[in-house]
C-alpha cells in the first residue's frame, strides 16, 4: 500500500465542515422519526413544543440509528475534542479551567485534557470554552438561514454521561438526539428573523440530550425543556442569559479583558 492510499484509507468519509448537513439528511430522512412528524399525531390542534420534544427524546433508541449516523456522531465527538486540544493552552481556556478547579462536588465531572475534577456545571463550562474558543468546531446553516455550532452541546453531554455512568452507546445517542433537535428547530423556526441567537436553540438541544443521559422521566424531561425554553432566551444583540452559567461567562470575559489590558500596557 503506497502512502497516498494509506492516507485515503484513514480519511473520514465525510469532511468536518459538511458533517452536520450530511448527518441531518441521514439521521432525519432515513433512520429517525423527526419530532416535527410526531406533531402530526395531534392533527390541526396547537402543539406544545416541550411535549413534542419530550415524546421524541423519550422514544428514541440506539437501535434506531443507522451505521452512518453512528459514524458521523463519532466524527463530531472526535472533531470537538480535537478543537479542545488546539485551544487548551489559550488564555481563556486556562481561566475557565482554573475557575473549575476551585470547586469540588460529591458527583464530580472531568475536565479531560487537564485530568482534574469539578462540579458538573463548571466542568461543562471549562470543556465548552475549549471546544468553542478557536471557532473551528462544526457549523450548521439551517433552511431558514440561521447558523450555529451544534457541537457546543457536547460539553454538557459529556458531563451528564459521566456522572450518570452512561456507556459510549448512550453518549452517541445523546449526541444524535441533541443534533436532531438543534438542526430541525433551526430548519422550521426563523430564530434570527425573530431576534433570537442560535445559542438559545443550543441550550434546548443540550437539555434534551443531557436529560436522556440523566435518565429523566417523561414528566421531568417536560419540565426541564419548559424551563429552558422559558428562562434561557439569548438575543442576537446581547446574548443575555438568565442562568448560572452566564455569571461564569461574565467573569471569564472580565478576566480576559484585564489580561489584554496588561499585555497592551507592556507593549506585548
C-alpha angles and dihedrals in degrees: 000000000000126000094260094053090046090056092047090051092061097037111112114249090232123042120234097248096054095039098103094047090051093043090052094051093046099040099042103034102041113013109031140047102238116230090235087064090051088062089066091074087073092059114210094336119116110272124219109225093213091055093049093049091047093051091048094046097047093046100049117104132188090237089065092064120096122227090253093055092049090048092051092048089054090050090052091052094048092045091051093050088049089056088053091053089054094049098039096101095042116115096242089053091051091050092050093047092048089051092050093049091059090070132067130190140191089237102033130185127214133249091212104203090046096039092220129129129231141153112302094250095050093043087053090049095050093046091046092054091053093045093051108030100088092044090226097119122110124290135204126203108201128216089254091057099258122133131202146148112256094184087071084082094062093080091064092045093053093054093045092049094048100049091046096047094241125172129240089257089056091051092051089050090051091050093050091047093050092048091048092053095045096047098042095047088051090050095053102030124058096216094166091052088054093051095253123134122230090244089076090059089045089057092052093050092047093051092051093049094043091046089056091051091048091054095238117182120239091262093047091048090050092054093045093053091045092053091049095050093045102039109032108060115151120193124217090239103047107009085215115177130190099218140097094255089063089067090055090050092052091051091050091051093049091050091048092051091049090050091050093049091051092052092047091051089053092050093248 
